[in-house]
Amino acid sequence: MNNQNKNHPPVIDYEGSDYQTSFWKEGGREYEDRCEQIALKRLLPDEGGLLLEIGAGAGRNTPRYTGFKRVVLLDYSLTQVQQAQEYLGKGDKYVYVIGDVYRLPFIDNLFDGATMIRVLHHMKDPQVALGGINRVLQNKSPFLLEYANKQNLKAILRYWMGVQEWSPFTLEAIEFEELNFDFHPKSVKKLLAEASFKLERQLSVSHFRINFLKKWVPTGILAALDSIFQYTGDWWQLSPSVFTRSISDKKSPDKHVEGFFQCPACKKPMPEAEPGADKLVCPSCSKIYPVVDGIYDFRN
């Protein structure tokens, strides 16, 4: 389902979903998961301080960010973040946040890394989201983005055979279901540039996402083959999934701002809550944000 109003882009809400179990654990997605693990390992920096994971869900990828001292998990769904907290545990390593990617509740220049995997394909207004991500990143910090590729080989063949009406070669995004978009690689590159990101590297991922191959060929073999083909991503993008690494390329130097969170209502900085607190109050506008069992809720 989606949550929207007329003045704000719609947001996919996985509240109450068993997505982690039904799609990943029981949905025959081990091959895709292994391919993504390989891609992340190749693109992630060796070390970092504070990472923002946008669309963290139940924390499937979070343990893979081993080089970062601290990770902030952001998702719009309370139940998804609760599952992540149950999976990863409490403590100083992880900060659990419910919030809107279009209104990131963090101060400027807070993070020295960010990831957004399997999230862009739900975005009706990706330019706003990417601009906000760059705002909270320190200059020259890496941003790892995955997107669903409109110009994949299967879509090209289906179009040439006449069984698919839309062209994989046009630049506009295709919404094949409500709030489910495939993007053209050139369009993503343009979106990143307009948000002041410099694209450094691309990996083409999940080349063998075909049911009969996944059924009859061992997962390890398919993942090993995909690992080789991923390197073609800098030359062409024909796989259903593309991973990119960009660098924040801001034109003005970082400005130091005290605080951690930013009030989504008034845009003023706020600190983290004291241990055991059940709410966070904005010192500027007095807006109250609940803290539920250590999970910050900025949705309202």
N, C-alpha and C positions, 0 to 999 in steps of 0.2 A: 504494500500500500504506500501512498505518498501523503505527505503533509504539506499543504501549501495555502497561501492567500494571494490576493490579487497584486500585492506589492512586493512579493518575494518569490524567487524561483522555487519550484516544488522540490521536496527532499524525500528520497526513498526512506521508508521507516521499516526496519526489520524487527520491530517490537513483537516479542512472543514467537519469533520464528525459530525453527529447529534447523536452520540453514547449515550450521557447522556439522550436524549429524547427517541430515538427509542428503546434502549436496556433496560434502567432502568425505565423510567417513563411510557412508553407505551408498554413495552415488557413483562409484567407479571412477573417482577423480585422482587416484594415486599417481597416475602418469603426469597429469597437469601440475600436481603439487610438487613432484620431484623436479620438473622442468623449471618451475618458478624458484625453487630453492637454488638451483644451479645459477639462474640468472641473477638472483639477489646477491649471491656470493661473489659473482664477478663484478658487480656494479657498486657494492657497498664499500665505503672507505674502511681502512683497517681499524681506525679508532675515531672516537668522537665523544662529545660531552653529553648533549641533550638532543634526542631525536624525537620528532613528531611523526607518529604513525596515523595517517588520516584514513578513516574507514577501517579501523582495526578489527571490527567484528569481535569474534570470540577469541582473538589472539593467536590465530593459526600461524602467522608469520613472525610474531613478536620475538620468540626465542632465537630467531636467526639474526637479530641485530646485536650480536655479541660484542662488537667493538665499541658500542656506546655505553657510557656509564649509567645513563638514565633514559627511560623511554616514556613518552606521554602517549597513551592510547586514546584516540578520539573516535567516537562513533555517535550516531544519532539515537541509537536504541539502548535503553536501559538494560534490557534483558541480555543483549549481546555483550555489553560491557561487564555485566555481572558474571556471565559465563567466562569471560576473559580473566576476571579477578579470581574466580574459583580455580581456573586452570593454572594461572601464573602465581597466585598468592599475593599477599599484601607485603608492604615494606617500602623502603626508600627507592628501590630500583624502578618501580612503575608508578605512574600517576594516571588515574582513570578518570576520563572526562566524557560527559555526554554533551554534545554540542553540534552546531550547524556549520558545515564547511564554508557556507557563504558568509558566516559571521563568526570567524574564529575568535574564541575568547582568550586571546593571548596578546601580550604586549609586543611591540615592534622589536625585531632583531633578537628574539629570545633563543631560537634554535640554531644549532650548527649542522642540521641535517633533517630531511623529511622524506617520507615515502607515501605514495598513494597507489595502492594496488587494487585492481578490480573495482574502482570507484568512478573513474571518469565516465564510464559507459552509462552511469545513472544521471549525468549532469546535463540539464537543459541550457545552463548558462556557464560553461566551463571557464570563460574569460574572467568572470567575477571571482570564481573560486581560486584560479591560479594567481590572480593578483593578490588575493588575501594571503595565500601561502607564501609568496615572495615577501610580503610585508613582515611576516613573523620570522623569516629566516635572516641570519647574518649574511652579509655580503660574501660572495665566493663559496657559500655552503652548497653541498650537493642536494639535489632533489631527484628522487627516483620515482618515475611515473610509468604505470602500465596502462595500456588502452586496448580496446577491442578494435581490431583492424578491419576496416571496410573493404580494403583492397587485398583480401586474402585469396589464395589460389582457388579454394572451393567456390567462393563467390564469383570469381572470374569465369570459371568453367560453367557454372550454372547460368551466368548471364549470356555467355556465348551459345549455350545450348538452348536458350529461349525459355528456360523454366524459372527465371528470376527477372522481374520487371525492372528493378532499380539497377543503375549502373554502378559498379565498384570503382569506376574511374573518375566520377565527378567528386568535387571537393566537399560538398555539403554532407553533414552527418545524416545517417539514416536511422530513424526511430522505428525499429522492427516490432517493438512492443512499447506500451506506455512507459516512458522514462527508462528505456533501454536503447542505447545508441551505439552504433559503430562509427568510427572516425577514419577519415583518410589520413595517411601519414603526413602529407604535405600540410593539411589543415592543422594537425597537432603541432607540427614544427612552427607554423605561423602563430598559433595560440601561445606557445611557449615564448617566442620572441616578443610578442606584444606584451607579455607579462614580465618582461625583463629577465628571461632565462636564456642562457646560452647552451644550446644542445651540444653535448660532448660525444655521446655514444648511444648506439641503438643495438638491441639484441632481438632477433626474431625468435619467438618462443611457441612451443606446442605445435610443431609442424605435423605431427602424426596424431592429431586429435580426431581420430576416425574410429568408430565403435568396433568394427570388425578387426582392425589392427590391435586395438587395446585388448580385445578378447583373446586373440590367438598368439600374439607376440609378447613375450615376457616384458614386464614394465621396465626392468633394468636395462634391457636392450634398447627399447624405444627411447628412454631417457638419455642413454649414452649417445644415440644417434642424434637426438635433438640437441644435445650439448655441442656437437660438432657444427650443426647447421645454424646454431644461434649466432655464430660469428658473421653470417651473411647479412645481419641486420644493418650494418653500416653501409652496405651496397644496395640492397633492396629489401622490401618488407612484404612478404607473401604469406606469412603465417597468421593465424587468427588472433594471436596476442603479440604485442610488441612492448618491450621494456626499454625505457630511455633513462639516461642519466644526464641531467642538466646542472648548470651552476648558476646560482643567483648572481645576476650581473647588474646590480643597482648602479645608477649614475651618481648617486650622492652617498657620502660616507655614512656608516652606521651611527645612530645617535643612542647614547646610553639612556635607558629609562628604568627607573626603579619599579620593582614589582614582578609579577609573574603572569597573572591573568589580566585580561582587559574586559571591562564590563561591556557586553554586547549592546546595552541600551545607550550608554553615554560615551563609550569609547575611552574611558579613563582607566588608568592602571589600578590593579588590586593585587594584594599579596596572596599567597596560599593560605588556606585556613589553618588554624592551630590544631594540633592533634586532638582528635575526639570531638571537634566541632560539628554541629549538625546543619550549619548554614554559613554562607559567605555573604557579607553585606558590603555593597559598593560604598566606599567612603565619600564619593562625590554625589551620587544620585539616590543613595539609600535603597537601591534595588537589592532584593534578597534572592540568593541562589542556594537551593538545598544542597547539602552534602549527605548522601545516603550511604552509610556504611563505608565511608572513605571515597565515594564516587561523587565527583562534582557534576551538578546538573545545571547547564546553562541554556536549556532549550527555551525557557520562557523569557 
